[in-house]
Amino acid sequence: MSVFMRLASVFACLATSGVALAQSIAPGADVDSLLALARQDNPAFAAEGFETDAARERVGAAGALPDPRFTLELMDVTNTMSGGSTSVLPGQVGETRYRIVQPLPGWGKRALETEAAVASAAQAEAARDGAWRTLEAAVRSAWLRYYQAERELQFSREQQGLLSGIEAAALARYRSGEGSQQDVLQAQREASAQRLGVLAIEQRRQAAVAALNALLGRAPDAPLAAPQPPAPLPAGLAFATLVERARTAHPEVRAEAIGVDAARIERERARRERQPDYAVGVTYNRPREGRESWDLMFEMMIPLQQGVRDARQRETAALGLAAEARRRAAETRIAGELGAAWASWRAASDSLQLLRSTLLPQAEAGRDAARAGLAGSQVGIGEVLMAEAQVLDTRLALLQTEVEARMALIELQRLSGELE
């Protein structure tokens, strides 16, 4: 073997190893690896996280005292009293006053501002949790579509191989005089139709890969590992437990409940607006001629505009009623969605049991009988093709029903949290 051939062999081995390594480290074999990527790289969820961080930072700033005010006052800038010339420089006028004033909110207002900021941060965290549940359900659903396309492709390619064998058998029977030309044409037609079906499934698979990569913040054609079979479906679920968990733990319900507390805080803040705010200050007086002195100031805001405050209290009371109504509406809507998902889950589970225990065994028995009949020249190619098609259709129906059951399970998980 020449040196060039050896080098070519080495490079071919390296390329093959590189492809195998890339496939082994590509995500997608299970949904958990994709969820980790989505939590890290999905831009929409990242935005929710940053908004939550911003809301948490606002808690630290809430309730702080307002900044003090500094005032410089120049008295008698024309120097009329001293007979001098006009000046605007401190120390060169009749008297210079330096004043610092610190506003002081009324009693309890700062604490209420902090409570409002804490409630806002809690709402932001609930919104982030809700965004993650939605993203998690989307990733699980997209991966399930990817898994379904891969399984359909596997079934169809197996069927394609069987049809190629039947086509060859039909051709051999025709040449030996045992079969008809019609059997050959029917077998060829079924094989061609199956090849078209494989192309359609491959297109669906590519679309599923692009949709899944979009949720992960990756390029549409980024490689994904072949999906492994998912975990078995749970044997049974308690609907009452799911409803209770959805009512108490769903992020939207939590956010609306926090909104009720936030509305209560706003009502209290509106009530506290009837109380005055204050300010204290100190002034340093420095005359051009004479002795320096200090002044102490106390200021109180007079809450005369009671009509405005009455309207504000009525507004916050109405907003509180609206927040409570939104909370009840969220609970009702989520319970309805949970009931619909539960019905889908039950229907798919029952159909899955029927397909596995009855229809698929019957289709396989019919196929085996048709194959045996063909070997004994008791049935024709058409009966075998029909039996094989019945098995494929049943397997595809079983796969579709399993996917529907898992989709319903994903929706139940999105609404009620992790399923045990």
C-alpha positions in Angstrom: 0.0 0.0 0.0 1.4 3.4 -1.0 2.0 6.2 1.5 -0.8 8.3 0.0 -3.3 5.4 0.4 -2.3 5.0 4.0 -2.7 8.7 4.6 -6.1 8.7 2.9 -7.1 5.7 5.1 -6.0 7.6 8.3 -7.9 10.7 7.4 -11.0 8.7 6.5 -10.8 7.0 10.0 -10.4 10.4 11.7 -13.3 11.9 9.8 -15.5 8.9 10.7 -14.5 9.2 14.4 -15.2 12.9 14.3 -18.7 12.4 13.0 -19.4 9.7 15.5 -18.1 11.9 18.3 -20.2 14.8 17.2 -23.2 12.6 17.1 -22.5 11.2 20.6 -22.2 14.7 22.1 -25.1 16.3 20.3 -28.1 16.9 22.5 -31.5 15.4 21.8 -31.3 11.8 22.9 -33.5 12.7 25.8 -35.6 15.7 26.6 -33.7 16.6 29.9 -30.6 17.6 28.1 -32.6 19.9 25.9 -34.4 21.5 28.9 -31.0 22.4 30.3 -30.0 24.1 27.1 -33.3 25.9 26.9 -33.0 27.3 30.4 -29.5 28.5 29.5 -29.9 29.8 25.9 -33.5 30.6 25.2 -33.5 34.4 24.7 -37.2 34.9 25.7 -36.6 33.1 29.0 -33.4 35.0 29.6 -35.4 38.3 29.3 -37.8 37.0 31.9 -34.8 36.3 34.2 -33.3 39.8 33.7 -36.7 41.4 34.5 -37.0 39.4 37.6 -33.5 40.5 38.7 -34.5 44.1 38.0 -37.6 43.7 40.2 -35.5 42.2 43.0 -33.1 45.2 42.8 -36.0 47.6 43.1 -36.7 46.1 46.5 -33.4 47.4 47.8 -34.2 50.9 46.6 -37.8 51.0 47.9 -38.5 52.7 51.1 -35.3 54.8 51.1 -35.5 58.4 52.2 -35.7 61.0 49.5 -32.5 62.8 48.7 -31.9 66.0 50.8 -32.1 69.4 49.1 -29.4 72.0 49.3 -30.3 75.7 49.0 -27.9 78.6 48.6 -29.6 82.0 49.3 -27.9 85.3 48.7 -29.5 88.1 50.6 -29.1 91.8 49.6 -27.1 91.1 46.4 -27.1 94.9 45.7 -25.3 95.5 49.0 -27.7 98.4 49.7 -27.4 98.0 53.4 -23.6 98.2 53.3 -23.3 100.7 50.5 -21.2 98.4 48.3 -21.6 97.3 44.7 -23.8 94.5 43.4 -22.4 91.0 43.7 -23.6 87.4 43.3 -20.6 85.7 45.1 -21.2 84.1 48.5 -19.6 86.1 51.2 -19.7 89.3 49.2 -23.4 90.1 49.7 -25.4 91.3 52.6 -25.9 87.8 54.0 -25.3 84.3 52.6 -27.5 81.4 53.8 -26.7 77.7 53.3 -29.7 75.4 53.9 -30.0 71.6 53.8 -33.6 70.2 53.9 -34.4 66.5 54.3 -38.0 65.4 53.3 -39.5 62.8 55.6 -42.5 60.8 54.3 -45.4 60.3 56.7 -45.4 57.5 59.2 -45.6 54.0 57.6 -45.3 55.2 54.0 -41.8 54.0 53.5 -42.7 50.5 54.8 -45.7 50.3 52.4 -43.4 51.3 49.5 -41.1 48.4 50.4 -44.0 46.0 50.7 -45.2 47.1 47.2 -41.7 46.5 45.7 -41.6 43.0 47.4 -45.0 42.2 45.9 -43.8 43.4 42.5 -40.7 41.2 42.7 -42.8 38.2 43.7 -45.1 38.8 40.7 -42.0 39.0 38.4 -40.8 35.7 39.9 -44.1 34.0 39.3 -44.1 35.4 35.7 -40.7 33.9 35.2 -41.9 30.5 36.6 -44.8 30.7 34.3 -42.6 31.4 31.3 -40.4 28.5 32.2 -43.4 26.1 32.4 -44.6 27.3 29.0 -41.1 26.9 27.5 -40.6 23.5 29.1 -43.9 22.3 27.7 -43.0 23.7 24.3 -39.6 21.9 24.4 -41.2 18.6 25.5 -43.8 18.9 22.8 -41.3 19.7 20.1 -39.0 16.8 21.2 -42.0 14.5 21.1 -42.8 15.5 17.5 -39.1 14.9 16.7 -39.3 11.4 18.4 -42.6 10.7 16.5 -41.0 11.6 13.1 -38.0 9.4 13.9 -40.2 6.4 14.8 -42.4 6.9 11.7 -39.3 7.0 9.6 -38.0 3.8 11.2 -41.4 2.1 10.6 -41.6 3.3 7.0 -38.1 2.2 6.1 -38.7 -1.2 7.6 -41.9 -1.3 5.5 -40.0 -0.2 2.5 -37.6 -3.1 2.9 -40.5 -5.5 3.2 -42.2 -4.1 0.1 -38.9 -4.5 -1.8 -38.8 -8.2 -0.9 -42.5 -8.6 -1.8 -41.8 -6.9 -5.1 -38.9 -9.3 -5.8 -41.1 -12.3 -4.8 -43.9 -11.1 -7.1 -41.5 -10.7 -10.0 -40.1 -14.2 -9.3 -43.6 -15.8 -9.2 -44.5 -14.0 -12.5 -41.4 -15.3 -14.2 -42.1 -18.9 -13.0 -45.7 -18.6 -14.1 -47.2 -18.8 -10.6 -48.2 -15.1 -10.4 -49.7 -12.5 -12.6 -48.4 -9.3 -14.0 -51.0 -7.5 -12.0 -49.4 -8.7 -8.8 -46.0 -7.3 -10.0 -47.5 -3.9 -10.8 -49.4 -3.7 -7.5 -46.2 -4.5 -5.6 -44.2 -2.0 -7.5 -46.9 0.6 -7.0 -47.0 0.0 -3.2 -43.2 0.2 -3.1 -43.2 3.5 -4.9 -45.9 5.0 -2.7 -43.9 3.9 0.4 -40.8 5.7 -1.0 -42.9 8.9 -1.3 -44.2 8.4 2.2 -40.6 8.2 3.5 -39.8 11.5 1.8 -42.8 13.2 3.4 -41.8 11.9 6.9 -38.2 13.1 6.4 -39.6 16.6 5.6 -41.6 16.5 8.8 -38.5 15.4 10.7 -36.5 18.4 9.4 -39.3 20.7 10.4 -39.4 19.2 13.9 -35.6 19.6 14.2 -35.8 23.3 13.2 -38.6 24.0 15.6 -36.8 22.3 18.5 -33.5 24.1 17.7 -35.4 27.4 17.7 -36.5 26.8 21.2 -32.9 26.1 22.2 -31.5 29.3 20.6 -29.6 27.2 18.1 -29.3 27.3 14.3 -32.2 25.5 12.6 -30.0 22.8 11.1 -27.9 22.2 14.3 -27.4 18.5 14.8 -29.5 16.5 17.2 -28.9 13.0 18.5 -31.3 10.3 17.7 -34.1 10.4 20.3 -34.3 7.5 22.7 -37.7 6.0 23.8 -39.2 8.2 26.6 -40.0 7.0 30.0 -43.1 4.8 30.4 -46.4 6.6 30.9 -47.7 6.7 34.4 -50.2 4.0 35.3 -52.7 6.4 36.8 -53.2 10.0 37.9 -55.5 11.5 40.6 -57.5 14.3 39.0 -58.5 15.9 42.4 -54.8 16.1 43.3 -53.9 17.7 40.0 -56.7 20.3 40.4 -55.6 21.2 43.9 -52.0 21.6 42.9 -52.9 23.7 39.9 -55.1 25.9 42.1 -52.3 26.6 44.6 -49.1 26.2 42.6 -49.7 27.4 39.1 -47.6 30.5 38.5 -50.4 32.6 37.0 -52.7 31.8 40.0 -49.8 32.8 42.3 -49.2 36.0 40.4 -52.9 36.9 40.6 -52.9 36.1 44.3 -49.9 38.4 44.8 -51.7 41.0 42.7 -54.5 40.9 45.3 -52.0 41.6 48.1 -50.4 44.4 46.0 -53.9 45.9 45.5 -54.4 45.8 49.3 -51.0 47.6 49.8 -52.1 50.3 47.3 -55.3 50.8 49.1 -53.4 51.3 52.3 -51.0 53.7 50.6 -53.9 55.7 49.3 -55.3 55.9 52.9 -52.0 57.0 54.2 -51.9 59.9 51.7 -54.4 61.6 54.0 -51.5 62.0 56.5 -49.0 64.8 55.9 -45.4 64.5 54.9 -42.7 66.4 56.7 -39.3 67.9 56.2 -36.5 69.1 58.5 -33.8 71.5 57.6 -30.8 73.4 59.0 -29.6 76.8 57.8 -26.2 78.4 58.3 -26.4 82.2 58.1 -23.2 84.1 57.2 -23.6 87.8 57.1 -21.0 90.0 55.4 -20.6 92.0 58.6 -21.8 90.6 61.9 -21.9 87.3 63.7 -22.7 83.9 62.1 -25.8 82.0 63.2 -27.7 78.7 62.7 -31.4 78.1 62.0 -33.5 75.0 62.4 -36.5 74.4 60.2 -39.5 72.0 60.5 -42.0 71.7 57.6 -45.3 69.9 57.3 -47.3 69.3 54.1 -51.0 70.2 54.6 -53.3 67.6 53.0 -56.0 70.0 51.8 -57.0 68.2 48.5 -59.2 65.6 50.1 -61.3 65.2 47.0 -58.3 63.9 45.1 -57.5 61.5 47.9 -61.1 60.3 48.1 -61.0 59.5 44.3 -57.6 57.7 44.8 -59.1 55.5 47.5 -62.1 54.6 45.4 -59.7 53.8 42.5 -57.6 51.5 44.6 -60.7 49.8 46.0 -62.0 49.1 42.5 -58.5 47.8 41.5 -58.6 45.5 44.5 -61.9 44.1 43.4 -60.5 43.7 39.9 -57.5 41.8 41.2 -59.7 39.4 43.1 -61.8 38.8 40.1 -58.7 38.1 38.0 -57.5 35.6 40.5 -60.9 33.7 40.5 -60.9 33.9 36.7 -57.4 32.4 36.5 -58.4 29.6 38.8 -61.5 28.8 36.8 -59.8 29.0 33.4 -56.8 26.8 34.6 -59.2 24.3 36.1 -61.1 24.1 32.8 -57.8 23.6 30.8 -56.8 20.9 33.3 -60.2 19.2 32.8 -59.7 19.2 29.0 -56.2 17.9 29.3 -57.4 15.2 31.7 -60.1 14.1 29.2 -57.5 13.9 26.4 -55.2 11.9 28.7 -57.9 9.4 29.6 -59.1 9.0 26.0 -55.6 8.5 24.7 -54.8 6.0 27.5 -57.8 3.9 26.8 -57.2 3.9 23.0 -53.5 3.0 23.6 -54.5 0.0 25.7 -57.0 -1.2 23.0 -54.4 -0.8 20.3 -51.7 -2.6 22.2 -53.8 -5.5 23.5 -56.2 -6.1 20.6 -55.7 -4.4 17.3 -52.0 -4.7 16.8 -51.9 -8.5 17.7 -54.8 -9.0 15.4 -53.0 -7.2 12.5 -49.8 -9.1 13.1 -51.7 -12.4 13.2 -53.4 -11.5 9.9 -50.0 -10.6 8.4 -48.4 -13.9 9.5 -51.4 -15.8 8.1 -51.0 -14.0 4.8 -47.3 -14.7 4.6 -47.9 -18.4 5.3 -50.7 -18.5 2.7 -48.4 -16.9 0.1 -45.7 -19.5 0.8 -48.2 -22.2 0.2 -49.7 -20.5 -2.9 -53.0 -20.2 -1.1 -53.2 -16.4 -1.3 -52.0 -13.8 -3.7 -49.6 -10.8 -3.5 -52.5 -8.5 -3.0 -53.6 -10.1 0.2 -50.1 -10.0 1.6 -49.7 -6.3 0.7 -53.0 -5.5 2.4 -52.0 -7.4 5.5 -48.6 -5.6 5.6 -50.3 -2.2 5.2 -52.7 -3.1 8.0 -49.8 -3.8 10.4 -48.0 -0.5 9.4 -51.2 1.5 9.8 -51.8 0.0 13.3 -48.3 0.7 14.4 -48.6 4.3 13.2 -51.9 4.6 14.9 -50.4 3.3 18.1 -47.5 5.8 17.8 -49.9 8.6 17.2 -52.1 7.7 20.2 -49.0 7.4 22.4 -47.9 10.9 21.3 -51.4 12.3 22.0 -51.3 10.7 25.5 -47.8 12.2 26.2 -49.0 15.6 24.8 -51.9 15.5 27.3 -49.4 14.6 30.0 -47.2 17.5 29.1 -50.2 19.8 29.4 -51.2 18.3 32.8 -47.6 18.9 33.9 -47.6 22.5 32.7 -50.8 23.2 34.6 -50.1 21.4 37.9 -46.3 21.0 38.1 -44.2 17.9 38.2 -46.0 14.6 37.9 -45.1 11.8 40.3 
